């Protein structure tokens, strides 16, 4: 059994197709990383919005739960 590539430089060149192969790999990894970063930022933003919404909801319920006293005539 003979190796397909005899050196690292031949592996990187890939028979003069290395530029295309490695650029496709770089683009794919770049897009995947961008998607991961975007998703994490969206998740953090959603958690922050939900926290603010819960705080506002809690303020509304405490304001409305104050007992109304009857005024003396």
N, CA, C and O atoms as a CHARMM CRD file, in Angstrom:
* protein
*
  292
    1    1 UNK  N      0.84400  -1.17800   0.00000 PROA 1      0.00000
    2    1 UNK  CA     0.00000   0.00000   0.00000 PROA 1      0.00000
    3    1 UNK  C      0.88400   1.23400   0.00000 PROA 1      0.00000
    4    1 UNK  O      1.75300   1.38300   0.85900 PROA 1      0.00000
    5    2 UNK  N      0.66400   2.10600  -0.95200 PROA 2      0.00000
    6    2 UNK  CA     1.46000   3.31800  -1.06700 PROA 2      0.00000
    7    2 UNK  C      0.62500   4.51400  -0.63100 PROA 2      0.00000
    8    2 UNK  O     -0.57000   4.58600  -0.91800 PROA 2      0.00000
    9    3 UNK  N      1.26300   5.45000   0.06500 PROA 3      0.00000
   10    3 UNK  CA     0.51500   6.64600   0.47500 PROA 3      0.00000
   11    3 UNK  C      0.18300   7.51200  -0.73900 PROA 3      0.00000
   12    3 UNK  O      0.92700   7.56100  -1.71900 PROA 3      0.00000
   13    4 UNK  N     -0.94800   8.18800  -0.64100 PROA 4      0.00000
   14    4 UNK  CA    -1.37200   9.05500  -1.73500 PROA 4      0.00000
   15    4 UNK  C     -0.51000  10.30900  -1.79400 PROA 4      0.00000
   16    4 UNK  O     -0.18000  10.79800  -2.87500 PROA 4      0.00000
   17    5 UNK  N     -0.15000  10.82500  -0.62300 PROA 5      0.00000
   18    5 UNK  CA     0.72100  11.99700  -0.54900 PROA 5      0.00000
   19    5 UNK  C      1.99600  11.59800   0.17200 PROA 5      0.00000
   20    5 UNK  O      1.95200  10.94700   1.21600 PROA 5      0.00000
   21    6 UNK  N      3.12100  11.98700  -0.38300 PROA 6      0.00000
   22    6 UNK  CA     4.40800  11.61600   0.20200 PROA 6      0.00000
   23    6 UNK  C      4.96200  12.67000   1.14700 PROA 6      0.00000
   24    6 UNK  O      5.90100  12.39400   1.89300 PROA 6      0.00000
   25    7 UNK  N      4.40500  13.85600   1.13000 PROA 7      0.00000
   26    7 UNK  CA     4.87500  14.91000   2.04100 PROA 7      0.00000
   27    7 UNK  C      3.70200  15.81500   2.40100 PROA 7      0.00000
   28    7 UNK  O      2.63500  15.76100   1.78900 PROA 7      0.00000
   29    8 UNK  N      3.93100  16.63700   3.39900 PROA 8      0.00000
   30    8 UNK  CA     2.89700  17.57200   3.84400 PROA 8      0.00000
   31    8 UNK  C      2.62500  18.61400   2.76600 PROA 8      0.00000
   32    8 UNK  O      1.47700  19.01300   2.56900 PROA 8      0.00000
   33    9 UNK  N      3.65400  19.05200   2.07400 PROA 9      0.00000
   34    9 UNK  CA     3.44100  20.06400   1.02900 PROA 9      0.00000
   35    9 UNK  C      2.59600  19.49500  -0.11800 PROA 9      0.00000
   36    9 UNK  O      1.79000  20.21800  -0.70400 PROA 9      0.00000
   37   10 UNK  N      2.77300  18.20200  -0.44700 PROA 10     0.00000
   38   10 UNK  CA     1.91800  17.58500  -1.46000 PROA 10     0.00000
   39   10 UNK  C      0.48000  17.47800  -0.96000 PROA 10     0.00000
   40   10 UNK  O     -0.46500  17.66100  -1.72700 PROA 10     0.00000
   41   11 UNK  N      0.32300  17.18600   0.30900 PROA 11     0.00000
   42   11 UNK  CA    -1.02200  17.12000   0.89100 PROA 11     0.00000
   43   11 UNK  C     -1.70700  18.46700   0.82500 PROA 11     0.00000
   44   11 UNK  O     -2.88600  18.54300   0.47700 PROA 11     0.00000
   45   12 UNK  N     -0.99700  19.52500   1.14900 PROA 12     0.00000
   46   12 UNK  CA    -1.58100  20.87100   1.11900 PROA 12     0.00000
   47   12 UNK  C     -1.88400  21.29300  -0.31500 PROA 12     0.00000
   48   12 UNK  O     -2.91100  21.92400  -0.56500 PROA 12     0.00000
   49   13 UNK  N     -1.00700  20.95600  -1.25900 PROA 13     0.00000
   50   13 UNK  CA    -1.21700  21.31500  -2.66400 PROA 13     0.00000
   51   13 UNK  C     -2.33400  20.49000  -3.29000 PROA 13     0.00000
   52   13 UNK  O     -3.04600  20.98600  -4.16400 PROA 13     0.00000
   53   14 UNK  N     -2.50200  19.25700  -2.86700 PROA 14     0.00000
   54   14 UNK  CA    -3.52800  18.33400  -3.36100 PROA 14     0.00000
   55   14 UNK  C     -3.59800  18.30500  -4.88100 PROA 14     0.00000
   56   14 UNK  O     -4.66600  18.45400  -5.47500 PROA 14     0.00000
   57   15 UNK  N     -2.47500  18.11500  -5.47600 PROA 15     0.00000
   58   15 UNK  CA    -2.45100  18.00500  -6.93600 PROA 15     0.00000
   59   15 UNK  C     -2.93900  19.25900  -7.62600 PROA 15     0.00000
   60   15 UNK  O     -3.69800  19.17100  -8.59100 PROA 15     0.00000
   61   16 UNK  N     -2.53400  20.39700  -7.16800 PROA 16     0.00000
   62   16 UNK  CA    -2.89100  21.72300  -7.70200 PROA 16     0.00000
   63   16 UNK  C     -4.35700  22.10600  -7.46000 PROA 16     0.00000
   64   16 UNK  O     -4.83700  23.09700  -8.01000 PROA 16     0.00000
   65   17 UNK  N     -5.05700  21.33500  -6.65200 PROA 17     0.00000
   66   17 UNK  CA    -6.43700  21.67800  -6.29800 PROA 17     0.00000
   67   17 UNK  C     -6.53700  22.15200  -4.84800 PROA 17     0.00000
   68   17 UNK  O     -7.63600  22.39800  -4.34900 PROA 17     0.00000
   69   18 UNK  N     -5.42700  22.27600  -4.19000 PROA 18     0.00000
   70   18 UNK  CA    -5.40600  22.64300  -2.78000 PROA 18     0.00000
   71   18 UNK  C     -6.04900  23.98700  -2.48500 PROA 18     0.00000
   72   18 UNK  O     -6.70800  24.15000  -1.45900 PROA 18     0.00000
   73   19 UNK  N     -5.86400  24.94100  -3.37100 PROA 19     0.00000
   74   19 UNK  CA    -6.43600  26.27500  -3.15800 PROA 19     0.00000
   75   19 UNK  C     -7.95400  26.17900  -3.05200 PROA 19     0.00000
   76   19 UNK  O     -8.55800  26.80400  -2.18100 PROA 19     0.00000
   77   20 UNK  N     -8.55900  25.41200  -3.92200 PROA 20     0.00000
   78   20 UNK  CA   -10.01300  25.28200  -3.92100 PROA 20     0.00000
   79   20 UNK  C    -10.49300  24.47900  -2.71300 PROA 20     0.00000
   80   20 UNK  O    -11.47200  24.83900  -2.05900 PROA 20     0.00000
   81   21 UNK  N     -9.78600  23.38800  -2.43400 PROA 21     0.00000
   82   21 UNK  CA   -10.18400  22.52800  -1.31700 PROA 21     0.00000
   83   21 UNK  C    -10.08000  23.27400   0.00400 PROA 21     0.00000
   84   21 UNK  O    -11.02400  23.26800   0.79500 PROA 21     0.00000
   85   22 UNK  N     -8.95300  23.91000   0.25000 PROA 22     0.00000
   86   22 UNK  CA    -8.74800  24.58400   1.53300 PROA 22     0.00000
   87   22 UNK  C     -9.59400  25.84400   1.65900 PROA 22     0.00000
   88   22 UNK  O     -9.99500  26.20400   2.76600 PROA 22     0.00000
   89   23 UNK  N     -9.87200  26.52100   0.54900 PROA 23     0.00000
   90   23 UNK  CA   -10.75900  27.68700   0.64200 PROA 23     0.00000
   91   23 UNK  C    -12.18800  27.24500   0.97000 PROA 23     0.00000
   92   23 UNK  O    -12.89100  27.93100   1.71300 PROA 23     0.00000
   93   24 UNK  N    -12.61900  26.11200   0.42700 PROA 24     0.00000
   94   24 UNK  CA   -13.95000  25.58900   0.77800 PROA 24     0.00000
   95   24 UNK  C    -14.01600  25.21300   2.24900 PROA 24     0.00000
   96   24 UNK  O    -15.00900  25.49500   2.92100 PROA 24     0.00000
   97   25 UNK  N    -12.97000  24.58000   2.75100 PROA 25     0.00000
   98   25 UNK  CA   -12.92500  24.24200   4.17500 PROA 25     0.00000
   99   25 UNK  C    -12.97600  25.51300   5.03000 PROA 25     0.00000
  100   25 UNK  O    -13.71500  25.57600   6.01300 PROA 25     0.00000
  101   26 UNK  N    -12.19400  26.51500   4.65300 PROA 26     0.00000
  102   26 UNK  CA   -12.14900  27.76100   5.42800 PROA 26     0.00000
  103   26 UNK  C    -13.50700  28.45800   5.42100 PROA 26     0.00000
  104   26 UNK  O    -13.95700  28.95300   6.45500 PROA 26     0.00000
  105   27 UNK  N    -14.15500  28.49700   4.27100 PROA 27     0.00000
  106   27 UNK  CA   -15.46700  29.14300   4.18200 PROA 27     0.00000
  107   27 UNK  C    -16.48700  28.38700   5.03000 PROA 27     0.00000
  108   27 UNK  O    -17.28000  28.99900   5.74600 PROA 27     0.00000
  109   28 UNK  N    -16.46300  27.07300   4.95000 PROA 28     0.00000
  110   28 UNK  CA   -17.41000  26.25800   5.71800 PROA 28     0.00000
  111   28 UNK  C    -17.22000  26.45500   7.21400 PROA 28     0.00000
  112   28 UNK  O    -18.19100  26.66600   7.94100 PROA 28     0.00000
  113   29 UNK  N    -15.99300  26.39000   7.67300 PROA 29     0.00000
  114   29 UNK  CA   -15.72000  26.57800   9.10400 PROA 29     0.00000
  115   29 UNK  C    -16.06200  28.00300   9.53300 PROA 29     0.00000
  116   29 UNK  O    -16.59100  28.21200  10.62500 PROA 29     0.00000
  117   30 UNK  N    -15.76500  28.97800   8.68500 PROA 30     0.00000
  118   30 UNK  CA   -16.10200  30.36800   8.99900 PROA 30     0.00000
  119   30 UNK  C    -17.60000  30.58100   9.14000 PROA 30     0.00000
  120   30 UNK  O    -18.04800  31.26400  10.06100 PROA 30     0.00000
  121   31 UNK  N    -18.37900  30.00100   8.22900 PROA 31     0.00000
  122   31 UNK  CA   -19.83300  30.13300   8.29700 PROA 31     0.00000
  123   31 UNK  C    -20.37700  29.44000   9.54400 PROA 31     0.00000
  124   31 UNK  O    -21.26900  29.96300  10.21200 PROA 31     0.00000
  125   32 UNK  N    -19.84000  28.27300   9.85100 PROA 32     0.00000
  126   32 UNK  CA   -20.30100  27.56000  11.04200 PROA 32     0.00000
  127   32 UNK  C    -19.97800  28.33900  12.31500 PROA 32     0.00000
  128   32 UNK  O    -20.81300  28.41900  13.21600 PROA 32     0.00000
  129   33 UNK  N    -18.79200  28.90700  12.40000 PROA 33     0.00000
  130   33 UNK  CA   -18.42700  29.71100  13.57100 PROA 33     0.00000
  131   33 UNK  C    -19.29900  30.95800  13.67100 PROA 33     0.00000
  132   33 UNK  O    -19.73100  31.33400  14.76100 PROA 33     0.00000
  133   34 UNK  N    -19.55800  31.59800  12.53200 PROA 34     0.00000
  134   34 UNK  CA   -20.41100  32.78300  12.54000 PROA 34     0.00000
  135   34 UNK  C    -21.81700  32.42400  13.01700 PROA 34     0.00000
  136   34 UNK  O    -22.42500  33.18000  13.77500 PROA 34     0.00000
  137   35 UNK  N    -22.33600  31.28000  12.58200 PROA 35     0.00000
  138   35 UNK  CA   -23.65800  30.83900  13.00400 PROA 35     0.00000
  139   35 UNK  C    -23.69100  30.55400  14.50300 PROA 35     0.00000
  140   35 UNK  O    -24.65900  30.90100  15.18100 PROA 35     0.00000
  141   36 UNK  N    -22.64700  29.93000  15.01700 PROA 36     0.00000
  142   36 UNK  CA   -22.58100  29.64700  16.45200 PROA 36     0.00000
  143   36 UNK  C    -22.53900  30.94100  17.25300 PROA 36     0.00000
  144   36 UNK  O    -23.26200  31.08400  18.23900 PROA 36     0.00000
  145   37 UNK  N    -21.70600  31.87500  16.84200 PROA 37     0.00000
  146   37 UNK  CA   -21.58700  33.15700  17.54700 PROA 37     0.00000
  147   37 UNK  C    -22.91200  33.92300  17.47400 PROA 37     0.00000
  148   37 UNK  O    -23.36300  34.48200  18.47400 PROA 37     0.00000
  149   38 UNK  N    -23.53100  33.94800  16.29400 PROA 38     0.00000
  150   38 UNK  CA   -24.81500  34.63800  16.13800 PROA 38     0.00000
  151   38 UNK  C    -25.88200  34.01800  17.03500 PROA 38     0.00000
  152   38 UNK  O    -26.65300  34.73000  17.67700 PROA 38     0.00000
  153   39 UNK  N    -25.92100  32.69600  17.07400 PROA 39     0.00000
  154   39 UNK  CA   -26.92000  32.00700  17.89200 PROA 39     0.00000
  155   39 UNK  C    -26.72000  32.28900  19.37700 PROA 39     0.00000
  156   39 UNK  O    -27.68900  32.49800  20.10800 PROA 39     0.00000
  157   40 UNK  N    -25.48200  32.29600  19.81700 PROA 40     0.00000
  158   40 UNK  CA   -25.21000  32.57400  21.23300 PROA 40     0.00000
  159   40 UNK  C    -25.60500  34.00000  21.59900 PROA 40     0.00000
  160   40 UNK  O    -26.14900  34.23400  22.67800 PROA 40     0.00000
  161   41 UNK  N    -25.33500  34.95600  20.71000 PROA 41     0.00000
  162   41 UNK  CA   -25.72100  36.34700  20.98400 PROA 41     0.00000
  163   41 UNK  C    -27.23600  36.49300  21.00300 PROA 41     0.00000
  164   41 UNK  O    -27.78100  37.20200  21.84800 PROA 41     0.00000
  165   42 UNK  N    -27.91700  35.82900  20.07900 PROA 42     0.00000
  166   42 UNK  CA   -29.37200  35.87200  20.06400 PROA 42     0.00000
  167   42 UNK  C    -29.94400  35.27500  21.34400 PROA 42     0.00000
  168   42 UNK  O    -30.90400  35.80500  21.90200 PROA 42     0.00000
  169   43 UNK  N    -29.36400  34.18200  21.80600 PROA 43     0.00000
  170   43 UNK  CA   -29.83400  33.53100  23.03400 PROA 43     0.00000
  171   43 UNK  C    -29.64600  34.44900  24.23100 PROA 43     0.00000
  172   43 UNK  O    -30.54400  34.57800  25.06300 PROA 43     0.00000
  173   44 UNK  N    -28.47900  35.08900  24.32400 PROA 44     0.00000
  174   44 UNK  CA   -28.23000  36.00900  25.43600 PROA 44     0.00000
  175   44 UNK  C    -29.19700  37.18400  25.38300 PROA 44     0.00000
  176   44 UNK  O    -29.69400  37.62900  26.41800 PROA 44     0.00000
  177   45 UNK  N    -29.46100  37.68100  24.19500 PROA 45     0.00000
  178   45 UNK  CA   -30.40700  38.79200  24.04700 PROA 45     0.00000
  179   45 UNK  C    -31.81300  38.36500  24.46500 PROA 45     0.00000
  180   45 UNK  O    -32.51600  39.12200  25.13500 PROA 45     0.00000
  181   46 UNK  N    -32.22200  37.17300  24.07700 PROA 46     0.00000
  182   46 UNK  CA   -33.54000  36.67600  24.45500 PROA 46     0.00000
  183   46 UNK  C    -33.65900  36.49500  25.96000 PROA 46     0.00000
  184   46 UNK  O    -34.68300  36.84400  26.54800 PROA 46     0.00000
  185   47 UNK  N    -32.62600  35.95400  26.58500 PROA 47     0.00000
  186   47 UNK  CA   -32.64400  35.77800  28.03900 PROA 47     0.00000
  187   47 UNK  C    -32.74400  37.12800  28.73100 PROA 47     0.00000
  188   47 UNK  O    -33.47100  37.27400  29.71400 PROA 47     0.00000
  189   48 UNK  N    -32.02000  38.11000  28.22400 PROA 48     0.00000
  190   48 UNK  CA   -32.07300  39.45200  28.81600 PROA 48     0.00000
  191   48 UNK  C    -33.46700  40.05200  28.66300 PROA 48     0.00000
  192   48 UNK  O    -33.99500  40.63100  29.61200 PROA 48     0.00000
  193   49 UNK  N    -34.06600  39.92000  27.48600 PROA 49     0.00000
  194   49 UNK  CA   -35.41100  40.44200  27.25400 PROA 49     0.00000
  195   49 UNK  C    -36.43600  39.75300  28.15200 PROA 49     0.00000
  196   49 UNK  O    -37.32900  40.40400  28.69400 PROA 49     0.00000
  197   50 UNK  N    -36.30500  38.43700  28.30700 PROA 50     0.00000
  198   50 UNK  CA   -37.24300  37.71400  29.16400 PROA 50     0.00000
  199   50 UNK  C    -37.09200  38.10200  30.62900 PROA 50     0.00000
  200   50 UNK  O    -38.08100  38.16800  31.35900 PROA 50     0.00000
  201   51 UNK  N    -35.86100  38.35900  31.06300 PROA 51     0.00000
  202   51 UNK  CA   -35.62200  38.80100  32.43400 PROA 51     0.00000
  203   51 UNK  C    -36.27600  40.15800  32.68100 PROA 51     0.00000
  204   51 UNK  O    -36.91300  40.37100  33.71300 PROA 51     0.00000
  205   52 UNK  N    -36.11600  41.06800  31.73200 PROA 52     0.00000
  206   52 UNK  CA   -36.73600  42.38900  31.84600 PROA 52     0.00000
  207   52 UNK  C    -38.25900  42.25900  31.85500 PROA 52     0.00000
  208   52 UNK  O    -38.93700  42.92200  32.64000 PROA 52     0.00000
  209   53 UNK  N    -38.79000  41.40800  30.98300 PROA 53     0.00000
  210   53 UNK  CA   -40.23300  41.21400  30.91900 PROA 53     0.00000
  211   53 UNK  C    -40.77100  40.62500  32.22100 PROA 53     0.00000
  212   53 UNK  O    -41.83300  41.03700  32.68800 PROA 53     0.00000
  213   54 UNK  N    -40.06300  39.67700  32.81000 PROA 54     0.00000
  214   54 UNK  CA   -40.49100  39.10300  34.07800 PROA 54     0.00000
  215   54 UNK  C    -40.45600  40.14100  35.19700 PROA 54     0.00000
  216   54 UNK  O    -41.33800  40.16700  36.05400 PROA 54     0.00000
  217   55 UNK  N    -39.43900  40.99100  35.18400 PROA 55     0.00000
  218   55 UNK  CA   -39.34500  42.03600  36.20900 PROA 55     0.00000
  219   55 UNK  C    -40.51500  43.00700  36.07900 PROA 55     0.00000
  220   55 UNK  O    -41.10600  43.40200  37.08400 PROA 55     0.00000
  221   56 UNK  N    -40.85200  43.39200  34.85100 PROA 56     0.00000
  222   56 UNK  CA   -41.98400  44.29300  34.63900 PROA 56     0.00000
  223   56 UNK  C    -43.29200  43.63700  35.07200 PROA 56     0.00000
  224   56 UNK  O    -44.15200  44.27700  35.67800 PROA 56     0.00000
  225   57 UNK  N    -43.42700  42.35200  34.75200 PROA 57     0.00000
  226   57 UNK  CA   -44.63900  41.62400  35.14300 PROA 57     0.00000
  227   57 UNK  C    -44.74600  41.53700  36.65900 PROA 57     0.00000
  228   57 UNK  O    -45.83900  41.65900  37.21200 PROA 57     0.00000
  229   58 UNK  N    -43.62400  41.33000  37.33000 PROA 58     0.00000
  230   58 UNK  CA   -43.62300  41.26200  38.79400 PROA 58     0.00000
  231   58 UNK  C    -44.00000  42.61500  39.38700 PROA 58     0.00000
  232   58 UNK  O    -44.71500  42.66900  40.38800 PROA 58     0.00000
  233   59 UNK  N    -43.53000  43.71200  38.78400 PROA 59     0.00000
  234   59 UNK  CA   -43.88900  45.04000  39.27600 PROA 59     0.00000
  235   59 UNK  C    -45.38200  45.29000  39.10700 PROA 59     0.00000
  236   59 UNK  O    -46.01800  45.87700  39.98300 PROA 59     0.00000
  237   60 UNK  N    -45.93900  44.85100  37.99500 PROA 60     0.00000
  238   60 UNK  CA   -47.37300  45.04700  37.75500 PROA 60     0.00000
  239   60 UNK  C    -48.20100  44.27600  38.77200 PROA 60     0.00000
  240   60 UNK  O    -49.20000  44.79200  39.27500 PROA 60     0.00000
  241   61 UNK  N    -47.80100  43.05500  39.07800 PROA 61     0.00000
  242   61 UNK  CA   -48.58600  42.24700  40.00800 PROA 61     0.00000
  243   61 UNK  C    -48.47700  42.78700  41.42200 PROA 61     0.00000
  244   61 UNK  O    -49.44200  42.69600  42.18100 PROA 61     0.00000
  245   62 UNK  N    -47.32600  43.34900  41.80400 PROA 62     0.00000
  246   62 UNK  CA   -47.21400  43.91700  43.14700 PROA 62     0.00000
  247   62 UNK  C    -48.01600  45.20700  43.25100 PROA 62     0.00000
  248   62 UNK  O    -48.55600  45.50600  44.31600 PROA 62     0.00000
  249   63 UNK  N    -48.10600  45.97500  42.17300 PROA 63     0.00000
  250   63 UNK  CA   -48.89500  47.20800  42.20800 PROA 63     0.00000
  251   63 UNK  C    -50.38400  46.90000  42.28800 PROA 63     0.00000
  252   63 UNK  O    -51.11900  47.59800  42.98600 PROA 63     0.00000
  253   64 UNK  N    -50.83200  45.88800  41.59800 PROA 64     0.00000
  254   64 UNK  CA   -52.25500  45.57500  41.59500 PROA 64     0.00000
  255   64 UNK  C    -52.66300  44.74600  42.79400 PROA 64     0.00000
  256   64 UNK  O    -53.85100  44.67300  43.10800 PROA 64     0.00000
  257   65 UNK  N    -51.71500  44.11700  43.47600 PROA 65     0.00000
  258   65 UNK  CA   -52.08300  43.28800  44.62800 PROA 65     0.00000
  259   65 UNK  C    -52.16900  44.08400  45.92400 PROA 65     0.00000
  260   65 UNK  O    -52.47200  43.50400  46.96700 PROA 65     0.00000
  261   66 UNK  N    -51.91400  45.39500  45.89900 PROA 66     0.00000
  262   66 UNK  CA   -52.06100  46.22600  47.09100 PROA 66     0.00000
  263   66 UNK  C    -53.54800  46.33300  47.40200 PROA 66     0.00000
  264   66 UNK  O    -54.32900  46.72400  46.53500 PROA 66     0.00000
  265   67 UNK  N    -53.95200  45.99300  48.62000 PROA 67     0.00000
  266   67 UNK  CA   -55.38100  46.01000  48.93700 PROA 67     0.00000
  267   67 UNK  C    -55.93000  47.43800  48.90400 PROA 67     0.00000
  268   67 UNK  O    -55.29500  48.39100  49.35500 PROA 67     0.00000
  269   68 UNK  N    -57.10100  47.53500  48.36400 PROA 68     0.00000
  270   68 UNK  CA   -57.76900  48.82700  48.28900 PROA 68     0.00000
  271   68 UNK  C    -58.59700  48.98900  49.55900 PROA 68     0.00000
  272   68 UNK  O    -59.45400  48.16000  49.86400 PROA 68     0.00000
  273   69 UNK  N    -58.32800  50.07200  50.29700 PROA 69     0.00000
  274   69 UNK  CA   -59.06700  50.30700  51.54600 PROA 69     0.00000
  275   69 UNK  C    -60.26600  51.20500  51.26200 PROA 69     0.00000
  276   69 UNK  O    -60.22800  52.09800  50.41500 PROA 69     0.00000
  277   70 UNK  N    -61.30300  50.93300  51.99100 PROA 70     0.00000
  278   70 UNK  CA   -62.50400  51.75100  51.83400 PROA 70     0.00000
  279   70 UNK  C    -62.27300  53.06600  52.55000 PROA 70     0.00000
  280   70 UNK  O    -61.72900  53.10700  53.65400 PROA 70     0.00000
  281   71 UNK  N    -62.68700  54.11600  51.91700 PROA 71     0.00000
  282   71 UNK  CA   -62.52500  55.42200  52.52800 PROA 71     0.00000
  283   71 UNK  C    -63.69900  55.67400  53.47500 PROA 71     0.00000
  284   71 UNK  O    -64.84400  55.32500  53.18900 PROA 71     0.00000
  285   72 UNK  N    -63.37400  56.29300  54.60900 PROA 72     0.00000
  286   72 UNK  CA   -64.40400  56.63800  55.59500 PROA 72     0.00000
  287   72 UNK  C    -65.19300  57.83100  55.11000 PROA 72     0.00000
  288   72 UNK  O    -64.62700  58.77200  54.55400 PROA 72     0.00000
  289   73 UNK  N    -66.47700  57.79900  55.31300 PROA 73     0.00000
  290   73 UNK  CA   -67.33100  58.90200  54.86900 PROA 73     0.00000
  291   73 UNK  C    -67.53100  59.90500  55.95300 PROA 73     0.00000
  292   73 UNK  O    -68.22500  60.90100  55.75200 PROA 73     0.00000
